Amino acid sequence: MEYNVNLVRSTYNSLEAEEILMELIGHKINFLNQKLFGENIRGKGENTVHYKRRIQELKEEKKTIGILLKSLYGKGIQFKMACNIEIQVIDPREGREQDALVTNEQLKQ
């Protein structure tokens, strides 16, 4: 089963683009920090390397995007942005995509 969410799909000025991108990236960093904290509390180090690496990647992206957008403030530049989230239901026991559990019509109700 697959479902797509169009999270962002519009044109924004540099201030709006910065606000949207910084919030999205910031929330993802916070989510990963919470996961990392939980792993450390439970004494499981399985995913800590992944979480730390991903947090660092996102912080670097956030910094780069911030520099780009700030350099274009007040210049009348617009940013066409799109962020589509693709969701696939995977059965971990079978390692394959799960058949539809609900129909798209049911999801939209």
Helices and strands as residue ranges (DSSP letters): E 2-13, H 14-42, H 48-71, E 78-88, E 90-91, E 96-97, H 104-107
